[in-house]
Amino acid sequence: MSEYTFKYQDCLGQNIGYIDNEVVSQKVILFFHGFPEGAMTWSRYLDYYRSKGVRAIAIELKGYHNSFCPADDEREFRIDLIAQELVSFVEQLELKNIHLVGHDWGAIVVWYLATYHSQYFKDAITLNAPHWHVFKDALFGDPLQIMKSWYIYFIQLKGVSEALIKFNDYQVLRRSLIGGSRGKLPIGLVNRYKESWPQCLSSMLAWYRAMKYIGLDGRAEKVKIPMTLLMGKKDPFIRPKLAEKCMKYCEESRFHIVDDCAHFIHHENEHLLQEFIDQAV
């Protein structure tokens, strides 16, 4: 796996960190990570698409180590504002023919970009995260999903959640990464993430605390570009059955439940995800 150096781009006042395989190509794949990872989770994919002559860029989400933003105002983490900053990123780098791939919170970003800024993108793949309307409905009306999402309610306890997450060298986050990937996430990568958490933990948690702002306008527009949703059958955090409910928010879509995967499909079954991306690009 190559070691990538972060680059930075100011986008509407937010400094966005990213890594880039710098291939000269007519196609671009934009990757977005989830909680509590970072852009480096996609390094092997950047290597793979370099070998195939396709440009690939992995963005570090707002508030994370290389895109740090203080969590003083959780409204700074509204998904609509973040989407505007990412559109600015696309425009400033003059990216064209863009294929979106996102995991977890990165998948929610992809859902939003594909819904409200589809003119910039060709298609999208989301991993382990349903459409935000489906997820919010499940958080209040699906007892099994409520049980799986206990941590989201816990995170709303500012200060208390930070203190308990930091306990025993961030044990709860380390276990979620290792267990949620069925041991497939490299320990070296887990340790790199752990080194960044002391600086940015509260801003990482701000994504969850800003969830209440998602969908307040009541809009439920359909995604106009082709969407592919992958869900792990063994996901400890998301009910796979939510995938089918997302289809009503798409004009052209498909979903695939991966039997042997949990929450980190991009680590657990790289070849499968590469196959889906290859079909698009």
C-alpha positions in Angstrom: 0.0 0.0 0.0 1.4 3.4 -1.0 2.0 6.2 1.5 0.1 9.3 0.3 0.8 12.9 1.3 -2.2 15.0 2.1 -3.1 18.0 0.0 -5.4 20.8 1.1 -8.0 22.9 -0.6 -9.9 25.9 0.9 -13.6 25.4 0.1 -15.9 28.2 1.3 -13.7 28.8 4.3 -13.2 25.1 5.2 -9.8 23.6 4.6 -10.4 20.1 3.1 -7.7 17.5 3.2 -7.4 14.8 0.6 -5.2 12.2 -1.0 -4.9 11.8 -4.7 -3.3 9.1 -6.9 -2.7 11.9 -9.5 -3.5 9.8 -12.5 -4.2 11.9 -15.6 -7.6 10.6 -16.6 -10.9 11.6 -18.1 -12.6 9.8 -15.2 -12.5 10.5 -11.5 -13.6 8.4 -8.5 -14.3 10.4 -5.3 -14.1 8.3 -2.1 -15.6 9.3 1.3 -14.8 7.5 4.5 -17.0 7.0 7.6 -16.8 7.1 11.4 -14.2 6.8 12.9 -11.8 6.4 10.0 -10.1 8.8 7.7 -9.2 9.2 4.0 -6.3 6.7 4.3 -8.8 3.9 4.5 -9.0 4.2 0.7 -5.3 4.0 0.0 -5.4 0.5 -1.5 -8.2 1.6 -3.8 -6.2 4.6 -4.9 -3.3 2.2 -5.7 -5.7 -0.2 -7.6 -7.1 2.6 -9.8 -3.7 4.0 -10.5 -2.8 0.6 -12.0 -6.0 0.9 -14.1 -5.3 4.4 -15.3 -8.1 6.0 -13.4 -7.8 9.1 -11.1 -9.0 8.4 -7.6 -9.2 10.9 -4.7 -10.1 10.2 -1.1 -11.5 13.1 0.9 -11.0 13.5 4.7 -14.4 14.4 6.1 -15.0 17.8 7.8 -13.9 17.8 11.4 -11.5 14.8 11.0 -7.7 15.1 11.5 -6.7 16.5 8.1 -9.9 18.5 7.6 -10.1 19.7 11.1 -12.9 22.1 12.2 -13.7 22.9 15.8 -17.0 21.5 17.1 -18.0 24.7 18.9 -21.1 25.0 16.7 -22.6 21.7 15.6 -24.5 23.6 12.8 -21.2 23.7 11.0 -21.7 20.0 10.4 -25.1 20.2 8.7 -25.0 17.9 5.7 -26.3 20.7 3.3 -23.4 23.0 4.3 -20.9 20.1 3.9 -22.3 19.3 0.5 -21.8 22.9 -0.6 -18.2 22.8 0.5 -17.6 19.6 -1.4 -19.2 21.0 -4.6 -16.8 23.9 -4.2 -14.0 21.3 -4.0 -15.2 19.7 -7.3 -15.4 23.0 -9.0 -12.0 24.3 -7.9 -10.2 21.1 -8.9 -12.2 21.2 -12.2 -13.2 17.5 -11.8 -15.4 15.9 -14.5 -17.0 12.5 -15.1 -17.1 11.8 -11.3 -18.1 8.5 -9.8 -19.0 8.7 -6.0 -18.2 6.0 -3.4 -18.9 6.5 0.3 -19.0 4.4 3.5 -21.0 5.1 6.6 -21.2 8.9 7.1 -19.3 9.2 3.8 -22.3 7.3 2.2 -24.7 9.9 3.7 -22.6 12.6 2.0 -22.8 10.7 -1.2 -26.6 10.3 -0.9 -27.0 14.0 -0.4 -24.6 15.0 -3.3 -26.3 12.6 -5.6 -29.8 13.9 -4.7 -29.2 17.7 -4.7 -26.1 18.1 -6.8 -26.4 15.3 -9.3 -25.3 17.5 -12.3 -21.7 17.0 -11.2 -21.7 13.2 -10.9 -22.1 10.1 -13.1 -23.2 7.5 -10.6 -22.8 6.6 -6.9 -22.1 3.6 -4.7 -22.9 3.7 -0.9 -21.7 1.2 1.7 -23.5 0.4 5.0 -25.7 3.5 5.1 -29.3 3.9 4.0 -30.9 7.1 2.7 -31.1 9.6 5.5 -35.0 9.6 5.5 -35.0 5.9 5.8 -32.5 5.9 8.6 -34.2 8.7 10.6 -37.6 6.9 10.3 -35.9 3.7 11.6 -34.3 5.5 14.5 -37.8 6.4 15.8 -39.9 3.5 14.5 -37.9 0.3 14.2 -37.1 -1.3 17.6 -34.3 -3.4 16.2 -32.6 -0.5 14.5 -33.0 1.6 17.7 -31.2 -1.1 19.6 -28.4 -1.2 17.0 -28.1 2.6 17.1 -27.8 2.9 20.9 -24.5 4.7 20.4 -26.1 7.6 18.5 -28.3 8.5 21.5 -25.3 8.1 23.8 -23.2 10.5 21.6 -25.8 13.2 22.2 -24.4 13.4 25.8 -21.7 16.0 25.3 -18.7 15.6 27.5 -20.0 12.4 28.9 -19.6 10.5 25.6 -16.2 12.0 25.0 -15.0 10.9 28.4 -16.2 7.3 28.1 -15.0 7.0 24.5 -11.5 8.1 25.6 -11.5 5.5 28.4 -8.8 2.8 28.2 -7.1 4.3 25.1 -10.2 4.6 23.0 -11.1 1.0 23.5 -14.7 1.3 22.3 -13.6 2.8 18.9 -10.8 0.3 18.4 -13.2 -2.5 19.1 -15.8 -1.1 16.8 -13.3 -1.0 14.0 -11.9 -4.4 14.6 -15.2 -6.2 15.3 -17.2 -4.3 12.7 -14.7 -5.4 10.0 -14.5 -9.0 11.4 -10.8 -8.4 12.0 -10.1 -7.4 8.3 -9.1 -3.7 9.1 -5.3 -3.6 9.4 -4.1 -2.9 13.0 -1.6 -0.4 11.7 -4.4 1.7 10.2 -6.4 1.5 13.5 -3.3 2.8 15.3 -3.0 5.7 12.9 -6.6 6.7 13.4 -6.1 6.4 17.2 -3.3 8.9 17.0 -5.6 11.5 15.5 -8.6 11.0 17.8 -7.4 13.2 20.7 -7.4 16.3 18.5 -10.7 15.8 16.7 -13.0 13.5 18.7 -15.6 16.1 19.5 -15.7 17.3 15.9 -16.1 13.7 14.7 -19.0 13.3 17.1 -20.5 16.6 15.9 -21.7 14.7 12.8 -24.1 12.7 15.0 -25.1 15.8 17.0 -26.0 17.6 13.8 -28.3 14.8 12.6 -31.3 16.7 13.8 -30.9 19.2 11.0 -31.1 16.6 8.2 -34.3 16.7 6.3 -35.9 19.5 8.3 -37.2 21.0 5.1 -39.3 17.9 4.4 -37.9 17.5 0.9 -37.8 14.0 -0.5 -36.4 14.4 -4.0 -35.3 11.4 -5.9 -31.7 10.6 -6.9 -31.5 11.0 -10.6 -28.1 9.3 -11.2 -27.6 5.5 -11.0 -27.3 4.4 -7.3 -25.9 1.1 -6.0 -26.3 0.3 -2.3 -24.2 -2.4 -0.6 -25.1 -3.6 2.9 -23.4 -6.2 5.1 -25.7 -9.0 6.3 -23.7 -9.1 9.5 -23.6 -5.4 10.1 -23.9 -4.7 13.9 -25.0 -1.1 13.4 -27.4 -1.1 10.4 -30.3 -3.4 9.6 -29.7 -4.7 6.1 -33.5 -4.7 5.4 -33.4 -0.9 5.3 -31.6 -1.1 1.9 -34.8 -2.1 0.0 -36.7 0.9 1.6 -34.1 3.3 0.0 -35.1 2.4 -3.5 -38.2 4.7 -3.5 -35.8 7.6 -3.3 -34.0 6.6 -6.5 -34.9 6.7 -10.2 -32.4 4.1 -11.1 -31.0 1.9 -8.3 -30.0 -1.6 -7.1 -29.0 -3.0 -3.7 -26.9 -6.0 -2.8 -26.7 -7.6 0.6 -23.3 -9.1 1.2 -23.6 -12.3 3.2 -20.1 -12.5 4.5 -19.6 -8.9 5.5 -20.4 -6.7 8.5 -20.0 -2.9 8.6 -16.7 -2.3 6.7 -17.3 -3.9 3.3 -14.4 -2.0 1.8 -12.0 -3.8 4.1 -13.9 -7.1 4.3 -14.3 -7.7 0.6 -12.2 -5.4 -1.5 -12.6 -7.4 -4.7 -16.4 -7.2 -4.5 -16.4 -3.5 -4.1 -13.8 -3.1 -6.9 -16.0 -5.1 -9.2 -19.0 -2.8 -8.6 -16.8 0.3 -9.1 -15.2 -1.2 -12.3 -18.7 -1.8 -13.7 -19.3 2.0 -13.3 -16.1 3.4 -14.6 
